[in-house]
Amino acid sequence: MPLNKYVLLEGAEKKEESQSPVLVPEDYKVVRDFGMYRIVESSSRCENYFTAGQLVVVEENMLREVDLGENKKYYVIPENLIVLRSEEPKTSGAQLPPYNENAD
């Protein structure tokens, strides 16, 4: 379980391997500003509520890879660096209040 307002993530985007018409080094990586990930677990101290399986968009350069001894890659990121998240599943008739940009 993550601590100190950290969120544990796993990759959500499928990496497509394609042949480039331009010759590039084998270790070349495309640098992206943002990426989509799936929530695995979040700290109980997080101010926002995240559910396992929820999709989020984060700043790629702020991710830290964590080796948990499995064949999957996991990442951690502080909660405040998550920039977008998918909606919560709709519950029986309950609706979220409308978003008010000016409310703090």
N, CA, C and O atoms as a DFTB+ gen file, in Angstrom:
416 C
 N C O
     1  1       0.842      -1.176       0.000
     2  2       0.000       0.000       0.000
     3  2       0.889       1.242       0.000
     4  3       1.810       1.338       0.812
     5  1       0.629       2.195      -0.899
     6  2       1.407       3.425      -0.940
     7  2       1.171       4.269       0.319
     8  3       0.101       4.205       0.922
     9  1       2.161       5.046       0.703
    10  2       2.073       5.925       1.858
    11  2       2.302       7.369       1.432
    12  3       2.668       7.630       0.286
    13  1       2.089       8.301       2.342
    14  2       2.425       9.715       2.161
    15  2       1.868      10.343       0.892
    16  3       2.588      11.026       0.163
    17  1       0.601      10.112       0.632
    18  2      -0.110      10.709      -0.513
    19  2       0.449      10.287      -1.870
    20  3       0.361      11.038      -2.841
    21  1       1.023       9.087      -1.935
    22  2       1.492       8.534      -3.208
    23  2       0.433       7.612      -3.789
    24  3      -0.407       7.072      -3.070
    25  1       0.487       7.445      -5.096
    26  2      -0.442       6.575      -5.824
    27  2       0.386       5.570      -6.610
    28  3       1.360       5.937      -7.269
    29  1      -0.007       4.289      -6.538
    30  2       0.656       3.216      -7.280
    31  2      -0.092       3.009      -8.590
    32  3      -1.313       2.853      -8.599
    33  1       0.650       3.010      -9.696
    34  2       0.063       2.920     -11.034
    35  2       0.652       1.772     -11.833
    36  3       1.738       1.277     -11.532
    37  1      -0.085       1.357     -12.859
    38  2       0.446       0.440     -13.869
    39  2       0.099       1.029     -15.224
    40  3      -0.851       1.802     -15.345
    41  1       0.863       0.669     -16.240
    42  2       0.631       1.194     -17.582
    43  2      -0.737       0.810     -18.105
    44  3      -1.200      -0.310     -17.885
    45  1      -1.389       1.737     -18.800
    46  2      -2.720       1.469     -19.359
    47  2      -2.720       1.521     -20.868
    48  3      -3.659       1.038     -21.502
    49  1      -1.688       2.096     -21.458
    50  2      -1.630       2.217     -22.911
    51  2      -0.829       1.060     -23.481
    52  3       0.211       0.677     -22.945
    53  1      -1.332       0.515     -24.573
    54  2      -0.597      -0.555     -25.247
    55  2       0.484       0.066     -26.103
    56  3       0.240       1.012     -26.853
    57  1       1.677      -0.475     -25.983
    58  2       2.790       0.034     -26.788
    59  2       2.763      -0.650     -28.138
    60  3       2.824      -1.875     -28.242
    61  1       2.672       0.162     -29.156
    62  2       2.650      -0.378     -30.511
    63  2       4.053      -0.341     -31.079
    64  3       4.703       0.703     -31.119
    65  1       4.497      -1.489     -31.510
    66  2       5.809      -1.542     -32.138
    67  2       5.599      -1.495     -33.637
    68  3       4.945      -2.363     -34.216
    69  1       6.153      -0.487     -34.247
    70  2       6.004      -0.345     -35.689
    71  2       7.367      -0.096     -36.301
    72  3       8.302       0.355     -35.639
    73  1       7.447      -0.393     -37.541
    74  2       8.685      -0.166     -38.280
    75  2       8.726       1.286     -38.716
    76  3       7.790       1.782     -39.344
    77  1       9.799       1.958     -38.384
    78  2       9.966       3.349     -38.768
    79  2      10.616       3.416     -40.143
    80  3      11.547       2.665     -40.432
    81  1      10.119       4.329     -41.001
    82  2      10.763       4.473     -42.306
    83  2      12.140       5.145     -42.190
    84  3      12.911       5.169     -43.149
    85  1      12.434       5.688     -41.006
    86  2      13.707       6.347     -40.763
    87  2      14.524       5.470     -39.819
    88  3      13.986       4.945     -38.845
    89  1      15.784       5.309     -40.090
    90  2      16.646       4.505     -39.245
    91  2      16.957       5.262     -37.960
    92  3      17.523       6.355     -37.992
    93  1      16.573       4.659     -36.807
    94  2      16.830       5.268     -35.504
    95  2      17.520       4.240     -34.621
    96  3      17.370       3.040     -34.853
    97  1      18.272       4.673     -33.619
    98  2      18.926       3.720     -32.721
    99  2      17.900       2.840     -32.000
   100  3      16.780       3.278     -31.734
   101  1      18.284       1.600     -31.685
   102  2      17.368       0.669     -31.032
   103  2      16.910       1.149     -29.659
   104  3      15.793       0.837     -29.244
   105  1      17.746       1.900     -28.944
   106  2      17.378       2.350     -27.612
   107  2      16.674       3.711     -27.615
   108  3      16.483       4.306     -26.554
   109  1      16.290       4.204     -28.783
   110  2      15.598       5.483     -28.903
   111  2      14.219       5.387     -28.278
   112  3      13.490       4.428     -28.534
   113  1      13.848       6.368     -27.461
   114  2      12.528       6.420     -26.838
   115  2      11.853       7.731     -27.191
   116  3      12.482       8.789     -27.185
   117  1      10.567       7.650     -27.500
   118  2       9.786       8.851     -27.744
   119  2       9.458       9.463     -26.388
   120  3       8.946       8.776     -25.504
   121  1       9.746      10.732     -26.220
   122  2       9.476      11.413     -24.957
   123  2       8.113      12.091     -25.070
   124  3       7.876      12.907     -25.961
   125  1       7.227      11.732     -24.144
   126  2       5.895      12.331     -24.120
   127  2       5.763      13.170     -22.858
   128  3       6.399      12.883     -21.844
   129  1       4.942      14.201     -22.923
   130  2       4.705      15.035     -21.751
   131  2       3.761      14.338     -20.763
   132  3       3.971      14.391     -19.551
   133  1       2.728      13.689     -21.289
   134  2       1.709      13.059     -20.456
   135  2       1.467      11.627     -20.897
   136  3       1.676      11.288     -22.062
   137  1       1.027      10.784     -19.971
   138  2       0.703       9.406     -20.287
   139  2      -0.484       8.937     -19.470
   140  3      -0.793       9.505     -18.423
   141  1      -1.150       7.896     -19.954
   142  2      -2.315       7.351     -19.269
   143  2      -1.916       6.088     -18.507
   144  3      -1.221       5.220     -19.035
   145  1      -2.372       6.003     -17.254
   146  2      -2.051       4.889     -16.373
   147  2      -3.295       4.459     -15.622
   148  3      -4.280       5.193     -15.549
   149  1      -3.235       3.260     -15.066
   150  2      -4.346       2.692     -14.306
   151  2      -3.966       2.668     -12.820
   152  3      -2.853       2.278     -12.464
   153  1      -4.896       3.086     -11.963
   154  2      -4.676       3.084     -10.517
   155  2      -4.644       1.641     -10.013
   156  3      -5.540       0.854     -10.314
   157  1      -3.618       1.304      -9.254
   158  2      -3.548       0.010      -8.587
   159  2      -3.987       0.188      -7.133
   160  3      -4.806      -0.574      -6.619
   161  1      -3.432       1.200      -6.489
   162  2      -3.731       1.474      -5.077
   163  2      -3.334       2.915      -4.788
   164  3      -2.452       3.466      -5.447
   165  1      -3.990       3.524      -3.800
   166  2      -3.610       4.875      -3.401
   167  2      -3.505       4.946      -1.886
   168  3      -4.120       4.155      -1.171
   169  1      -2.729       5.891      -1.414
   170  2      -2.546       6.085       0.017
   171  2      -3.860       6.520       0.657
   172  3      -4.655       7.227       0.038
   173  1      -4.080       6.102       1.876
   174  2      -5.289       6.524       2.591
   175  2      -5.217       8.006       2.952
   176  3      -6.223       8.593       3.354
   177  1      -4.051       8.611       2.816
   178  2      -3.890      10.031       3.126
   179  2      -4.153      10.932       1.921
   180  3      -4.096      12.155       2.050
   181  1      -4.438      10.355       0.757
   182  2      -4.733      11.169      -0.422
   183  2      -5.982      12.009      -0.185
   184  3      -6.944      11.548       0.430
   185  1      -5.960      13.234      -0.674
   186  2      -7.105      14.122      -0.527
   187  2      -8.224      13.758      -1.491
   188  3      -9.395      13.992      -1.194
   189  1      -7.882      13.193      -2.637
   190  2      -8.868      12.746      -3.620
   191  2      -9.064      11.254      -3.466
   192  3      -8.165      10.540      -3.021
   193  1     -10.248      10.786      -3.839
   194  2     -10.546       9.364      -3.754
   195  2     -10.280       8.729      -5.105
   196  3     -10.842       9.144      -6.118
   197  1      -9.420       7.719      -5.115
   198  2      -9.110       6.978      -6.343
   199  2      -9.539       5.534      -6.141
   200  3      -9.326       4.966      -5.069
   201  1     -10.141       4.936      -7.161
   202  2     -10.525       3.530      -7.087
   203  2      -9.584       2.708      -7.945
   204  3      -9.086       3.183      -8.966
   205  1      -9.342       1.480      -7.532
   206  2      -8.496       0.575      -8.311
   207  2      -9.111       0.404      -9.696
   208  3     -10.313       0.176      -9.825
   209  1      -8.287       0.515     -10.721
   210  2      -8.747       0.369     -12.093
   211  2      -9.091       1.682     -12.775
   212  3      -9.252       1.722     -13.995
   213  1      -9.204       2.754     -12.007
   214  2      -9.525       4.062     -12.569
   215  2      -8.357       4.548     -13.429
   216  3      -7.197       4.354     -13.064
   217  1      -8.655       5.177     -14.565
   218  2      -7.617       5.703     -15.455
   219  2      -7.267       7.132     -15.069
   220  3      -8.142       7.930     -14.732
   221  1      -5.974       7.445     -15.123
   222  2      -5.506       8.796     -14.815
   223  2      -4.457       9.207     -15.849
   224  3      -3.826       8.360     -16.481
   225  1      -4.286      10.504     -16.006
   226  2      -3.244      11.060     -16.863
   227  2      -2.257      11.779     -15.948
   228  3      -2.645      12.579     -15.096
   229  1      -0.974      11.479     -16.140
   230  2       0.066      12.049     -15.290
   231  2       1.205      12.610     -16.138
   232  3       1.323      12.304     -17.325
   233  1       2.032      13.430     -15.512
   234  2       3.226      13.937     -16.169
   235  2       4.250      12.808     -16.235
   236  3       4.666      12.278     -15.205
   237  1       4.649      12.447     -17.435
   238  2       5.560      11.316     -17.646
   239  2       6.895      11.475     -16.913
   240  3       7.415      10.509     -16.355
   241  1       7.442      12.675     -16.915
   242  2       8.768      12.861     -16.341
   243  2       8.781      12.812     -14.807
   244  3       9.853      12.834     -14.203
   245  1       7.616      12.747     -14.178
   246  2       7.543      12.714     -12.720
   247  2       7.318      11.303     -12.181
   248  3       7.351      11.100     -10.967
   249  1       7.094      10.336     -13.047
   250  2       6.874       8.947     -12.621
   251  2       8.151       8.328     -12.100
   252  3       9.239       8.615     -12.600
   253  1       8.023       7.484     -11.102
   254  2       9.163       6.716     -10.581
   255  2       8.806       5.238     -10.729
   256  3       7.791       4.787     -10.198
   257  1       9.634       4.490     -11.444
   258  2       9.384       3.062     -11.616
   259  2       9.757       2.325     -10.341
   260  3      10.770       2.622      -9.707
   261  1       8.914       1.347      -9.972
   262  2       9.125       0.557      -8.765
   263  2       9.195      -0.909      -9.161
   264  3       8.318      -1.409      -9.865
   265  1      10.239      -1.598      -8.710
   266  2      10.392      -3.021      -8.984
   267  2       9.778      -3.805      -7.833
   268  3      10.325      -3.833      -6.731
   269  1       8.632      -4.444      -8.092
   270  2       7.960      -5.237      -7.070
   271  2       8.209      -6.729      -7.260
   272  3       7.511      -7.557      -6.674
   273  1       9.193      -7.072      -8.070
   274  2       9.572      -8.463      -8.270
   275  2       8.601      -9.258      -9.125
   276  3       8.636     -10.488      -9.106
   277  1       7.744      -8.594      -9.867
   278  2       6.808      -9.272     -10.760
   279  2       7.222      -8.971     -12.192
   280  3       8.157      -8.207     -12.430
   281  1       6.531      -9.566     -13.129
   282  2       6.847      -9.320     -14.538
   283  2       6.158      -8.075     -15.079
   284  3       6.237      -7.795     -16.276
   285  1       5.483      -7.323     -14.213
   286  2       4.811      -6.095     -14.608
   287  2       5.611      -4.900     -14.135
   288  3       6.369      -4.989     -13.169
   289  1       5.439      -3.782     -14.821
   290  2       6.062      -2.543     -14.379
   291  2       5.039      -1.752     -13.569
   292  3       3.889      -1.590     -13.978
   293  1       5.481      -1.267     -12.418
   294  2       4.638      -0.418     -11.581
   295  2       5.336       0.921     -11.397
   296  3       6.559       1.019     -11.489
   297  1       4.535       1.952     -11.134
   298  2       5.055       3.293     -10.976
   299  2       4.398       3.950      -9.774
   300  3       3.277       3.597      -9.409
   301  1       5.090       4.907      -9.153
   302  2       4.492       5.719      -8.103
   303  2       4.616       7.184      -8.505
   304  3       5.540       7.584      -9.214
   305  1       3.657       7.964      -8.031
   306  2       3.646       9.395      -8.290
   307  2       2.898      10.064      -7.145
   308  3       1.933       9.498      -6.630
   309  1       3.325      11.259      -6.737
   310  2       2.554      11.979      -5.725
   311  2       1.173      12.335      -6.276
   312  3       1.021      12.643      -7.458
   313  1       0.192      12.287      -5.416
   314  2      -1.190      12.552      -5.820
   315  2      -1.346      13.882      -6.551
   316  3      -2.104      13.966      -7.517
   317  1      -0.647      14.915      -6.110
   318  2      -0.840      16.238      -6.696
   319  2      -0.292      16.369      -8.126
   320  3      -0.486      17.407      -8.759
   321  1       0.387      15.339      -8.644
   322  2       0.885      15.388     -10.017
   323  2      -0.018      14.644     -11.006
   324  3       0.313      14.515     -12.185
   325  1      -1.151      14.161     -10.518
   326  2      -2.156      13.554     -11.405
   327  2      -2.985      14.698     -11.963
   328  3      -3.564      15.474     -11.202
   329  1      -3.047      14.810     -13.289
   330  2      -3.705      15.962     -13.903
   331  2      -5.134      15.687     -14.376
   332  3      -5.942      16.612     -14.448
   333  1      -5.457      14.443     -14.697
   334  2      -6.809      14.069     -15.121
   335  2      -7.138      12.690     -14.573
   336  3      -6.243      11.875     -14.347
   337  1      -8.422      12.431     -14.361
   338  2      -8.843      11.081     -13.982
   339  2     -10.185      10.784     -14.627
   340  3     -10.957      11.693     -14.934
   341  1     -10.458       9.486     -14.830
   342  2     -11.730       9.089     -15.410
   343  2     -12.828       9.265     -14.367
   344  3     -12.552       9.342     -13.169
   345  1     -14.059       9.327     -14.826
   346  2     -15.189       9.491     -13.912
   347  2     -15.360       8.259     -13.052
   348  3     -14.990       7.148     -13.432
   349  1     -15.928       8.487     -11.888
   350  2     -16.312       7.376     -11.023
   351  2     -17.504       6.687     -11.668
   352  3     -18.294       7.338     -12.353
   353  1     -17.648       5.380     -11.462
   354  2     -18.833       4.702     -11.986
   355  2     -20.094       5.303     -11.399
   356  3     -20.133       5.630     -10.213
   357  1     -21.118       5.450     -12.211
   358  2     -22.388       6.003     -11.751
   359  2     -23.049       5.021     -10.788
   360  3     -23.093       3.818     -11.049
   361  1     -23.561       5.540      -9.679
   362  2     -24.283       4.691      -8.724
   363  2     -25.766       4.938      -8.892
   364  3     -26.162       5.880      -9.578
   365  1     -26.575       4.129      -8.293
   366  2     -28.023       4.157      -8.479
   367  2     -28.621       5.540      -8.224
   368  3     -28.935       5.892      -7.088
   369  1     -28.771       6.306      -9.282
   370  2     -29.435       7.588      -9.208
   371  2     -28.623       8.721      -8.609
   372  3     -29.006       9.881      -8.765
   373  1     -27.519       8.439      -7.932
   374  2     -26.731       9.505      -7.323
   375  2     -25.965      10.260      -8.396
   376  3     -25.380       9.657      -9.295
   377  1     -25.972      11.579      -8.297
   378  2     -25.249      12.392      -9.256
   379  2     -24.253      13.265      -8.526
   380  3     -24.498      13.713      -7.405
   381  1     -23.128      13.500      -9.174
   382  2     -22.140      14.403      -8.612
   383  2     -22.606      15.842      -8.833
   384  3     -23.269      16.125      -9.831
   385  1     -22.270      16.752      -7.920
   386  2     -22.649      18.147      -8.151
   387  2     -21.903      18.690      -9.360
   388  3     -20.821      18.201      -9.685
   389  1     -22.461      19.694     -10.033
   390  2     -21.773      20.263     -11.186
   391  2     -20.447      20.885     -10.777
   392  3     -20.314      21.413      -9.673
   393  1     -19.488      20.822     -11.657
   394  2     -18.166      21.370     -11.395
   395  2     -18.240      22.892     -11.392
   396  3     -18.781      23.496     -12.318
   397  1     -17.696      23.502     -10.353
   398  2     -17.669      24.956     -10.255
   399  2     -16.217      25.387     -10.223
   400  3     -15.541      25.190      -9.213
   401  1     -15.726      25.964     -11.290
   402  2     -14.318      26.329     -11.419
   403  2     -13.891      27.360     -10.392
   404  3     -12.727      27.382      -9.992
   405  1     -14.807      28.214      -9.955
   406  2     -14.476      29.301      -9.035
   407  2     -14.545      28.889      -7.572
   408  3     -14.112      29.648      -6.705
   409  1     -15.075      27.717      -7.275
   410  2     -15.192      27.269      -5.879
   411  2     -13.865      26.756      -5.375
   412  3     -13.178      26.024      -6.088
   413  1     -13.490      27.118      -4.175
   414  2     -12.262      26.610      -3.551
   415  2     -12.529      26.131      -2.162
   416  3     -11.613      25.668      -1.482
